[in-house]
Amino acid sequence: MAAPAIAEIEDLTFAYDRRPVLHAIRLAIPLGKVVAIMGQSGCGKTTLLRIIAAALMPSSGRARVLGQLTSELDRDGLYALRRRMGMLFQFGALFTDMSVYENVAFQMREHTDLSEDTIRDLVMMKLEAVGLRGAADLMPGELSGGMARRVALARSIALDPSLILYDEPFTGLDPISFGVIVRLIRSLNDSLGATSVIVTHDVQEALDVVDYVYFMAAGRVIAQGAPDEIRASPEPFVNQFVNGKPDGPVPFHYPAAGYAADLGLAQAA
């Protein structure tokens, strides 16, 4: 990838207490691109996203994000770095006692000195971008799952971040909402001139909109490349995952004793 990197992970390992989660991770997130980190549940991809977000620090190795080594930043430096990022959490994580408008305005009030008139204009612009300007006065409990995710997306771009992070943004969405969110991620990234990192195990639709993929298994990057390269990967685990095959490195059958023995056929013989 020729574009300069907005985030770089170098020889990174991470463990919760003594339980290793990530092993010798190396990757680069190029400026202006949409990059997916894929793999089955439990492979370490969300932990890696939290390290990029500077919510976790490497056990060893380095995470350089927006030009800064996260492990060298003090508390004020970390807060300043995070203000340059947007985050879309897995289920939106809207403030349930705030309206749609108030959810999107929250960061602007917390982190800027903008007037209320300017904030209103910006909130309406963000909601218009996700097609929900007319829902500004609704409460989160009045929204469908897809609408709530779109409001969360509007909130994540409230401060025009340089880097937008998505943690399983497609989970629980119906096919229409899924398609809407996928297209919004691509169009908003390009219109804002931002860079996006998507952690997901939803393969086909995501491969249609991302520029590059890192594929993880057991805490390691086992494959990387453009979407077409991932689709054609000879790596057995990637091939099984991308094509939804029931058998492969991840077996269909959980390890067990012989089936005949469980049915009592061994004794009968």
N, C-alpha and C positions, 0 to 999 in steps of 0.2 A: 504494500500500500504506500503510494508516494506522498500522500498528504501528511503534513506534520501532525504529531500525536498530541492530543489534548490531555490524555491520561496514559501513563505507562506503568506496568507492573513488571518488576524485575526480580527474578529468582525468589519469589515470595512463598513463604510457608506461614501457616496459621494453625493454632490449636486452641480449643477451649479447654482450659486447665491443661491436662496432659493428653487430651484426645485430639490427635491430628485430624485436620479437616482439609487443608489445602497443602499441596506439595509442589514446590519448584515451579510456580506459575510464572509464565512470561507472556505478556500480551501488550498490544498498543491499540488505543482507540483513536483513529484518525479524525482530524478536525473536519466538521461538517457532514460526517457520515452517520448512518444508522447501523449500529453493530448489535448483533444478537449473541448472548451467552446461553447456550442450550445444553440440555442434559436432563436425565430423569431426576425425580425428587430425591433429595438427600445427597446429591453429588457435590455440593459446595458452592453452587452458583449464586445463591442469595447472600451467603457469607462474603463472596468475592465482591458483590455489588456494594455491600456495606463497607468494605474496605475502600472501594473507589469513592464512596460517599464520605469517607473519613469518620464514619461512626465506629469502626473497629481499626485497630492498628496491627500491622504485620508482626508475627512472632519473629520473623527474620526476613531479609530482603527489603525491597523498597517499593513504595507506591507514590508516584509523582503525578499529581492531579492539578490541572490548570497551572502548570509550571512550578508547583510547590511540593516538597517532600512532606507528606502528611505527618510523619513521625517527628518532624522538627518544629511543628507549629504549637504554640501555646493555646490556651483556651480562646483568647480573642482572635487569634489567627485562624483557628478552626471554624469559629462562627462566621468570620468574614469569608472564608472559602466556601462554606455551605450556602451562604447567601447568593453565591454565583451558580448554584445548582438548583434544579427542580427535581422533585421526587414524586412519582406516582406509586402509591402503595398498592398492595395486592387487591384489597377490596375498597380502595378509595380513601378510607379513613377520614371521611368528612366529620366536621364538628356537628353533632346531631342537634344541638340546641341553637344553631345559627342557620339563617336562611342561606340559599344558594348565593345570593349577593354578598352576604357577610362572610361566607367561607372564602370567596375569591378575594375580597377586600382585606382579609386578615393580615396577610404578609405585607401588603402595601402600608398598612397602618403601623405595623410593628417595626418595619425596617426602613421607612422613608419619612420625609417631612412634607409629603405632598398634601395639597389641600383636598378637602372632601369633594369638591367639584371635579378636580383632576382624577381622583380615585374613582369617582363614579364613571367618568368617561372611559378610563382604562378597564374597569370591571366589565362594562358593557361591551367593549372591544373584545375582551377575552371570551366572554360568553357568546358573542356573535360568532367568533372563530370556531366554537364547538357546537354551534347551532342551538344554543339554549338561552338566548337573551330574553325570550318570553317567559322563562322559568325563574327569573331572578328572585321573585318573592316567595317561591316555594320552599318548604322545609325538606331536609334529606329524607324523612319518612314518607314524603309524597312522591318520591322519584322511583322510577324503575331502576334495575341494576345497571343497565346501560347508560341511563341518564346520569346516575350518580357517578359512574366512572368518567363521564365526560366533564362533569363539574370538577371532579378531582384533577382532571387534565388541565382545565382552565386555571385552577388554583396553582398547579405546578409550573405554569408558564407566566404567572402573575408578574414576576420581576424580570421577565425576558432573560432567563438563565442562559449561560454559555453551554452548560452540560445538563441534559435531562436524563434521569434514571427511572426505569420502569421495572417494578418487581411483579412479575406474573400479571401483566395488565389485562390478559384475556380470560382469566379464570372466571367461570360461572356465567359467561355471557352467551346469549342466544346468537344464532348465526348472523342475524342482521346487525346486532350491536357489535359483535365481533368484527365484522367487516368495516363498520363505521369507525371503530377505535383504531384498527390497523391503518386505514387511510388517513385518519387525523394525525397519527404519530408521524407518518411520512410527510404529510403536507405541512404540518406545523414545524417540523424540524427544518424543512427547506425554506419556508417563508421567514422563520426567525433567524436563519443562519446559524442554528445551534448544532450540537452533536448529541446523539441519543444512544443510550445503552439499554437494551431490552433483555431482561432475564425471563426466559420462557421455556416451557416444554411443548408448546403448541407449534408444530413444525410447519405445515404446508403454507398457511396464510402468512406466517412470519417470514418464511423464505422468499415470498413474493415481494416484500417491501424493504428488506434489509440489504445493506451493501456488503457486509462481511459477517462471518460466523466463527465463533470459538465454541467448540464442542467439548464438554467436560464429562468425565466419568471418574468416580472414586477420588475426587479432589484434584484431578490432573486435567490439563488440556490434552486431549488425545487426537484432535483434528481441528483444522482451521482452514478457511478459504472462502471464496465467493459462494453464493448459494448453489450455483450449478456444480461446483466442486464438492460441496457437502452432499448434494443429492447423489453424486456418482462416487462417493468415497468407498474405497475397498475395505476400510476399517470395519470389522464385523459388527461391533457395537453400534457404530453410527448407521450402518446399513440397516440393522434391525430397527433402530429407533425411528429413522426417517421414513421407513416403509411400513412401520407398524406390524412387523412380523411377530407372531406369538412365540417363536422359538429362535434361539441364538445364544449369544453370551449371557443374556438374561433368560433363563429357562422358563418354560410355561409351568412345569411341574416343580413344586417345592420338594426338596430332598426328602425321601421317605424309603422305608423298607420295601421289599418286593411286593407288588400288587397281589400276586397269587397267595403270598403268605397272609396278607390281611384278609383275604376272602376264605382262608382255611383250605385252599386247594392244595397247598404243599403237603399237609397232613394226609389228605385224602389220597394223594398219589403214593 
